[in-house]
Each structure stands twice: as structure tokens, then as C-alpha cells.
Amino acid sequence: MSKPENLSARWTRLLNLIAARRAALSRPATAFLSQPEPRTIGSFARGRQLCAGNFVFAGRLVAAPDTSIWDVEADEPAFAEEQHGFGWLDDLAAVGDAAARKRAQDWLWDWIARYGNGSGPGWTPDLTGRRLIRWINHALFMLNGSAPDASAPFFRSMAQQTTFLARRWHSASPGLPRFEALTGLIYAGLSLEGMQAHVAPAMAALARECDTQIDVMGGLPTRNPEDLLEVFTLLTWAAVALGESGQSAGEAHWRAIERIAPTLRTLRHADGGLARFHGGGRGLEGRLDSALATSGVKGRHADGLAMGFARLSAGRTSVIIDASPPPTGAASIGAHASTLAFELTSGRRPLIVNCGSGQSFGAEWRRAGRATPSHSTLVLGSGSSARLSNDPRHSDWLTEAPRKVPVELSQVTGGLRLEVAHDGYLRSHGLTHVRQLELTTDGRGLAGEDMLLAIEAADKRRFDQAMDQVRLHGVSFDIRFHLHPDVDASVDLGGAAVSLALRSGEIWIFRSDGRAGLSLQPSVYLEKTRLKPRATKQIVLSGRAMEYATHIRWSLAKAQDTPIGVRDLTEDALEPATDE
């Protein structure tokens, strides 16, 4: 069930409707001045599904053969957004045969007939921008073989949508929605006869958004890697389209592209997929490589943080860690309580993951996916390192989140070390979570240590109070390591280790120092392209903090390299290395 609209959202929707109705009176375009080269990437398999009448949007499957896409109804707003955004047009174009073209043509003319007067849920600036880009990209595909007079309503509708965007782009939420609206406006202004006057104002607005929304390190306020990829893709599309029409993107536009590219390379795992944090997925197959190649920007960030994430990489192994507080305010809508969580990928195979976003599986899955237990990090008690706001006006915002996250990345003998901490449990239990990760120079071993520390006198008093509340039985904790569904896990060596077999044939061994109970438990892997969550497993180290300092050590190493990989889990295993 969707949440009721607040007054501001209702007012914005009403203004959009009025602007859309007024735009219907605008002077129509009659032809293309130019057409950007289609750059959107579709899926042949999804296109075939659509031709067969299987509609898969927002994690829902509706089987409706011989039914117009506009007669398919679902309760979730996200389902309607995918319909009216026309992203499915990429998939039909990927099929490209006569049947796929017939579907595209029928559904396009049907949309114009039903919603071209400014009605329906598709009249928001971001969806209109997304839709215009697809219509322009695939115009030849859709108009080929149609009647000579069929193009008139097509151009009339695009002119109407362009006029609507020119009036209402500013009502789109800052971030990805506004970038979609402005890129669509630039595309339409460059491509359609009579719409050229909209290009310069859209370029100026896009430059302002680049300056305000893309920080100096090439990151977004939401810290969502997949959103960053989408924004980067839109910026490169707009820059290339301007270049093809004889114009040039502004300086702020190019600076944003140059800042984002190295950040995306930092957030990309060894298998080419993005780290899955703060509601983002791996990214559409091929989109990251295509966008980076189109941008022409080389290089990556030097050691340090990129959009609040730290990266350790060596050999064929990548480790990406959330090393910053969660986003705050409106940017925290959709953000996750994932501070200090990490993902590890070996070659082309993900090993340690986060559960991912449950957005497409309903409110309960969405809420569960945002909580700390759905991430590969330490969880104190049954809680989370951040919580959802109790304020009904901002019920989707994260609150009580970590505020201080000190980070230190250094070279040590035999590898790279990251030391990071957060104070998310300080107010509730007086404890600071400290995590140390050390990746060997060959990428074949990762040693970790998780600590719960009561450091200051006030912290110790708060910890004593927490101990009194549990009658001195200790504060329970779990350290979770969620596994990718393709990993075959089994407990061996008398319960002291877990063997992890990858489909590549690699075998990794997980061990701990025995100070916490080790178990293999059920977990889930959430992907928006799937119809339901995928079952998987997680390694869990469980224990109780009884003192002001609790230390748990663990390691991951390739089986064949265990004797010479990660250093033995002795008391000094993670002590600073000394120069000899």
C-alpha cells in the first residue's frame, strides 16, 4: 500500500497537472532538426518477455498476453513509474523485429491517446525527461513502417512534453530526478524543430545542479552508487548530444563529469559491478563501461575516500567499505544504516555482499533492507546503527545515525590496512565500534578485527547502565557476513571454519579466533530485477560484550594460500607492522 501524499506532494502534483494541460495548447513541433545517437541500453530477454505479454516492473510480474501495457494495473507507484518512463522501449528496440516494433508503436499511440492531454501519473518532470529521451532515441524504430500521417501526433506530444518540462523541471527533487528532467529538456531542445530556445536555459540550470549536487570528490548527497552512475550517464549523454549539434557543454558540466568518473571507478568491484549501498544495485549491465568510455575521463582516486567509501584492492580482489555516516535530511530517504559494512569480490565472483535494497518487494522488505542486520558488519543487540524518524513528516529519514566516523588508510608490511570507527552505539550503550581490515598485497587474504570499546569515563558509565539492564549478562552482538547466492558455504573443521566455494572454482576459508560463536544462517539477496528475494546464507559471529573492550578477530583466505596468506590470528596479528 502506498503512503498518503503530504500537502506539499499533493500541491506539486496539482501544479504539474495544470502545467501539463497548458502545455497541450503549445505550438507543435513538426520535424527533427537532429537526432542524438541512441545510447540507452536495453535487454533482449526483457524485450522478448514484453512481446509475450509478460510485464515485469518494480519487482512485479503481470502476465497479460494481447493486452495493452496501459491496461495493466498494479497498486505500487513504482510500477506505474516504470510504465510511463518508457524504459521498456529500450528492451523492445533491443529485440528490433517486426513484432517488437508493432508493440512499441501500438503502446506509444495508445499513450498519446490516453494521456497526451496532460492526464495520468506520467506527468512528472523526471518521468517526462526519461520518456522524451527514449522517444527521441528510438523515433526511427517506432515511425518505420507507420502511416505518413502518424508522425503528427508524435511530434505534437513531444512538443507538449518539452513545454511542460521547461515550466516544471524545477519541481523535480534535487539529484537524479532533476538531472533526468533537464537532460530530457536538452535532448528535446536540440532535436525538435521550434524547441531550440529551451536549450540555453536548460544548460544553465544543469550547470547549477552540477555545482550544487556533485561535491568536490564527485559524489551525490544520497551516497547511492547506482544513482551516481545514472547521473553520470545523463551528463555524458547531454554532453555528447550538445557536441553532435555543434554546441559544447558548459565548464561546470564537464567538471562534474571529470569529478564523477574517478569516483565510479573507485566504487566498481573487480567484476565490473557497483558496490550495493544506500539503495543502489550493481548497475545496468554494460552501462558503467559505456558511460566511462563515452566520457573519455581516465584515472581513479588516490587512496582515501570516494563519496564516503573506502576501497582496498589487490590482485583480483576488491573490498569496498562504507566509511562515512549515512546521508542526512532529505538525502537520507532510501539510505541504509550500513556504516562500516563491506563487500568483497574475487575476480568475477562476488563473495561478501550486503542484502541490497528491498524497494521493489514492498514496505517491509524495504525497511528490512535498510537496517544494519542486512549488511556485512557488526550489529549490537537486535537494533541498528541508525533508525527511521518518528516524525510523520519525515518518516522515511534516517535518524540517530553515526555522527563521527574516523578513517585511516595505510600501507603496512604485506598489504593495505583500513582502520575505521563509528559512534552509532555510543548514545545507547556507550560503545564505539572499531573495525580494522587488512588486505594482503596479492589480494588472496583479508584479516579483520571488530572491537567494541567504551573509551571515555562517560562512555563507561553508560555501558555500566546497559549491563545493569541485562543483569550483567553482557550486551549481545552479531558480526554478519552475507554471502552471494552463488557461493556454496559449509561449516567444517569441527565448526571452527566455513568453506566458501565460488563457481569459478576458487575456495575461500573463513576463520575466527574463537571468541565468538560461529554459525551459518539463512539470509536473502535482494535485486530489483528479480520477482522475489533470492535465498542465500550468512556467516554470523555471535557473542556478548562483557567488558569495556571486546575484540573479535577473523580472516578470509583462499584455501590454497592459507599457510602463507593472512597472518595467523594471534594477539599481534593486527598490530601495526614494524619496519625492519
N, C-alpha and C positions, 0 to 999 in steps of 0.2 A: 504494500500500500504506500503510495506517495505521501509525503508530508504536506500539510496545508500550506498554501502560499502566505507569506507575511505581506504586510501592507506595501512595502517597497517593491517586492517582486510583482505584486498584482498591478501596481501603478505602472511599472516598467512594461509589463505585458500589454496594458491598455494603450500606452503611448506607441509601442511597436505596431499594434493593430491599426491605430489611426494613421501612422506614417505609411504603413503598407497599403491602406485603402487610398490614401492620397497619391501614392506612387503609381497606382493604376491609371491615373489621369495623365501621367508623364508622356512626353513625346517618345514614340518607339524608335529603337534602332532598326535599321533595315539591312545591315550587312556587317561583315567583319572587315576591319581595317587590317588586322593581322591576327595570327593565332600562335600563342606560345607552343613550343614542342611539348606534347603530353609527357609529364614526368611522374604522374601518380602511378603507383604500382598496385595491380590487382592480383587476385588469386584465381587461377584457372579452376581449382577444385570448388571454391565457393561459387564461382560463376556457373558451373555445372549444376550445383545444388539449386541455385535460383531458377535455372531453366527447368528443373524438375519440380519446382513449386515448393522447395524446402527453404524456409526463411529462417536464418539463424542470426538474430540480432540481440545484443545485450545479454548473451547467455541463455536465450530462449529459442527453442525450435518450434516453429509452427509449420506443419505440413498442410499445404493448401494448393494442390495442383489446379491449374486452369483458373486461378484466382488473381485478380489484380493486387499488386503489393499494397494498394491503398485500402483494400477491403480486409486486410489482415490487421487485427486489433490485438493489443496487449496492454495490460494495466500500467506497465513501467514507462515513465517518461523517456528513459534511455532507449527503449525500443523504438519509440516514435522519432527520437533524435537521429538514430541510425537510418531510419527510412527517409526522413526529409533532408538529411545531409547528402544523400546520393553517393555515399562512398561505395555502395554496391555497384555503381556504374563502372567503376574500375574493374570489378570482377567480371561483369558481362563483357567488357571490352577485352579482357584477357582471354576470354573464350573466342570472341570475334567472329563466330559463324552466323549464318542467317537466322537461326533460332534465337541466339543471344541478342542480335540486333533487333529482331521483332519484339522481344520482351522490353528492351530499352526504349524503343520508340513508343510502344503502347503505354508504358508506365509514365514516360515523360509527358505525352499529350494528355494523359489522364490527370496528372498532377496539375498541369496548366488549367484544365477544365474545372477541376475541383477547388484548387487553392490559389489560382492565379489572380483572384480578386483581392488577395491580402488576407485570406482566412486560413485557419488551421495552425497547428503547432510549429510549423516550419519557419515562421516569420520572426526569427531572432537574428541578430546580426551575425553571430558565429555560424549558425547553420546556413544562412543566406550566402555568406562568403564561401563556405565549404561547397555549397551547391553550385555556385557560379563557376568556381574553378573547374569542377567536373564537367559542367555543361560546355564550357569553352574548350577544355581538353579533348572532349570526345564528340564535338559537334559533327565532324565528318562521319564518324561511325554512326551517329544517330540519324543524320539527314540523308545519308546514302540510300538511294532506292525509294525515298518517300516522294509524295506528290509535290509538284512545283510550288503549290501554294502553302505547303505545310510549314515552311520556314517562317512565315509571317507571325503566327502566334509565338513561335520560339523566340524570335528576336524581340517581340513586344514584351514578353515575360522577362527576358534578361534585362531589358532597359528598365522595367519596373523595379526589379530587384536591385539594380545598380543605384537607382534613385533612392530607394529605401535605405541602402547601405550608406549613401552619402549623408543622409539625415540622421541615422540612428547608430552608426558604428560606435559612437562614444558610450552608448548604453551597455555595450558588452563588458563583461567582467574583465578587469586588467589581467594580463597574462595570455595564455593560449587563446581564449575566445576572442580577445580583441585583435590579436595577430591574425587570426583566421578572417575576421571581418575586413581588416584593412588590406590584406593580401588579395582577397576576393575583389575588393573595390579597385585595386590597382590593375588586376587582371582584366576586369571588365572595361576600365577606362582605356587601357591600351588596345583592347581587341575590338570594341564595338564602335561603330560609326555614331558620332554625336555624343559620346561619353568622355571625350578626351579631357574636358575641363575638370574632371574629378581626380585626375592622376596627381597633379601637383599638391593639392590639399591632403590627399591620402599619403603621399610620400612624406610630407612634413609631419603628419600625425604618426606615421610609422617610425620616423626618426626619433620623435619624442618618446614613444613606447620603448624603443631600443635603449635609450638613455636611462629611463626610469625603471624598467623591468629587468634588464640584463645587468648584473652587477659587474664590478671590475674584473672578477675572476670568471666571468661567463656563465653565471648561474641565475636561476629563477628563484623568487621568494618561496615558491612551493617546494623546492628541492626535489621535484619529481623528475627523474632522468628521462622518462619517456616523453613527458611534456616538453622538456628541453629539446629533445630530438625533433618533435613536431614543430616547435617554434623555429628551430634552425632550418628545417626543411622548407618552411614557408618563406623564411628570409632569403634562402638561396633561390627558390622558385621566383620570387619577386625580383631579385637582382638580375637573374638571367633573362626574365621576360622584359625588364627595362632595357637591358643591353641589346636584346634582339630587335627592339623597336627603335634603337638609335639613341636611347637615353642612358643615363648612368645612375645607379643607386647613390644615395647621399652618403656623406662621410660617416655619420652615426650608424647608418645601416651596415656599411662594410665593417666598421669597428666591432659591431655586435657579432657579426659572422666570425671575425677573426678571434674574438674572445671565446665564443662558444665552442668552436671546433676542438681546441686542445682539451677542454673540459669533457666533451663527449668521448674523446679517446681515453681519458682517464677513467671514465665510468663504464667503459666497454670491457667485458670479460675476454678471456683468451679464446672463447668460442664465437666471438663477434656479437653476442647479445649484451644488452644493457643490464646493469645491476638493478634488481627489482626492489625499489624502496619507495616509500611515500605514495603508494597508489599506482606506481608505474610498472609496466611489464617489460619484457625483453625488447620490445620494438618490433614493428612490422618487418618481416624477412626482407633483407636487401635494402631497406630504406636508409639505414645508417651509412653503409658503404657508399650508396648512391649520393647521399647528401654531402658526405665528406669529399667525395671525388668532384662533385659539382662545384663545391666551394673553392677548391684549389688551395686551401689552407693546410699547411703541413705542421708537424710537430705536436708535442704534448706538453703538459705542465711539468715543471721540475718537481722533485719530491715535495710533498706538502699536501694541503687540502685543495680540492676542487669541488665547489658547491657544497662544502661541508663533508665531503667524503675523502677518506684516505685510501691509497692504493699501494699494495705490496705485490710486486710481480717479479718472477724469476723463472728461467726455463720456460716450461709450458704451463705454468701455474699463475693464476691471478687471484688475489684476495682483495675485496673491496669492503670497506668498513664505514658505517655511519658514525662519523666522529664529530658531530655538532648537535646542538639542541634541535628539537623539532621546530618547524616553522611556527610563527606566532600569528595571532589575529586571524584575519580573513584568509591568509595564506595557509593556515593550518587545516582548512576544510579538506578532508581527504588525506591529511598527513597521518603518519603512523608513529607509534611510540617505539621507535626502533634504535634509539641511541646505543651505540657500542655493538650492535648486531653486525655480523659479517657474512659474506658469501664467498665460496671458493670454487673455482672452476679449474679442471685439469685438462689441458688441450681443448678438445671439442666437447667435453663432457662436464656439465655442472655436477658438483658433489654436495657441498653445503649450500643451502638456499634459505630464503625466507618463504613463508607460506604464500605471500602475494596479496593482491587486492581481491576482496570478495564483493566488489561493487556490483558485478553483473549477476550475483547469486542471491540478492535480497539484502534487507537491512541487517539481519542477524549475522550473516556471513561477512558483510561489510564491516560491522562493528568488531567481530572477532578477528578479522584480518588486520585491523589497525592496532590491536592490543600487543603488548610486549611478548606474551607467550607464543605468538605466531612468528617470532623472529629468533634467529640463532644468537641468543645472548642469555645473560643471567636474568632470572625473574625472582624477585623477592616475595615470599608468601604466595598468595593467589592473585596478586594485584598486577599493576602495570606501572611503568616508569612515567606515564602521563595518562591523564584521564580526559573524558569528554566533559565539556562545560555543562553545568546545571542551569545556566541562563537560557530560557526558552528562545530568546532572540538569537543566541549564538550556540545552539545546542550541538552543532557539528564541529565546534572549535576544540582543539586540544588545550587543556589547562593543567596546572600543577606539574608541568613538564620540567625536565632538567634545565637549569639555567647556566651552569658553568660546566664546560667540557674541555679541560686542558688536554693538549695533544703534543706529543713529542715523537718525531720520526728520526731514526738514526741508523747509521751503518755500524754493525758490530762484526766481530770476527766470525766469519762463516755465514753471514746473512744480513737481513734487514730487520729492524725492530720498531714496533709501534707501541707506544705507551699512551693510554688514553683513559679518562675517568669521567664520571658524571655524578651529579648530586641529586638525582631524581628521588632517591630514597632517604635523603638527609632529613627532610621535614617529618617523615612518618616514622623512621626507625633510627635516625642518627648515623646512618651508614652511607659511605661513599663506595660506589662500585668502580674498581680499577681493573682494567684489562690490559695485559701485555701479550702481544703476538710477535713471533719471530719466525720469519720465512728463510729457509736456507738458500744459499746462492744458486743452487741448482734447481730450486723450486720443488724438490721432492719431499720436503718435510716442513710442517708447521708446528711450532711449540706454542702453547698458550698457558697463561695463568690468569685466573679470575680471583680478585680479592674483594672482601667486604671489610671496610675499615671505619672505625669510629676514631676520628683524628683529634678534634678539639674537645676541651672539657665539656662544653655544652652538648656536643655530639654523644659523648659517653653517657651523660645523664639521660639523654633521650633514648639511647639504646637500653639503658637500665630499665627505663619505664616500659619499653617494648618487651623486655624479658619478663618483667613483672606481669604483664598482660597475658603471657603464655605460661605463667607459673614456672619460669626458669627452664622450660623445656627447649629453649632455643628458637630463633627465628628461621623458619623454613625457607629454603631456596631451591631452585632448579636451574641448571645451566643446560640450555636446549640447543641441539644441533639438528636442524631439519634437513632431511635428505631429499634429493631429487627423486622422483618416482622411478627413474631408470636405474637407480642404484640398488643392487641386491645386497642387503645387510643381514648379518648373522652374528650372534654373540658366540665367542669362542674362548679358548684358554681359561676354562673354568669361570667364565663371567668377568674376566679381567680386561677383555678387549673386544672390539667389534670389527669384523672383517667387512670391508665395503668393496664390492666388485662392480666395476664400471663396464659398460658394453664394449668399450674399446679393448677390454682385456686387462686393464690395469686393476690392481688390487691395492687399496689403501687400508691401513690398520689404525684404528682409534684406540688410544690407551689413556688411562688417567692414573693419578698417583695413589688411588685407593682411599682418599679422604672423603669421598662421596660415593653413594651407591650408584652403580651404573645399570641402566636398563634401556631396552629398545621398546619404544612405544609407538602407537599409531599417530599419524599426522596427515595433513592434506596439502595439496599443491593447487593453488588457485590460479587459473588462467582465463582471461576474458574470452578467449576464442573457443573455450570448451563449454559444453552444455551443463556440466556438473563438476564439482571438485574431484580431483584425482587422489586416490588413496596413496599414501606413502608412509614412511616411518621417520622417527626422530630418535636420536641418541639423547638420553637425559641423565645428567649427573645430579643427584638429589642429596641434600644434606641440611644441617642446621647450623646457623651461626651462634656459637655459644660464648664467644669472647669478643674483645674489641678488634681483633684481627683474625680473619679467616682466609686461608689460602687454598686454592684448588688448582692443581696443575694437570694438563692433559696434552696430548700430541696427536697429530695426524701424519703418517708417513707411508710412502709406497712400500709395499711388503718386501720387495727385493732389496730395498735400501735401508731397511730398519736398523741394522747394526751400525751404519755409518751416516744415517740421515739426521734426524732431530736428536739433539743431545739427550742423554739419559735423564729421566725425571728425578734427579737428586735435588737436594736442598738448594744447590747453587746453579741449577740448570738455567735459570733465567736471570741470574745476577749479571751485572754489566761485565762484558769481556774486558780483559786487560791486555794492553799492548805488550808484546814481548820483544 
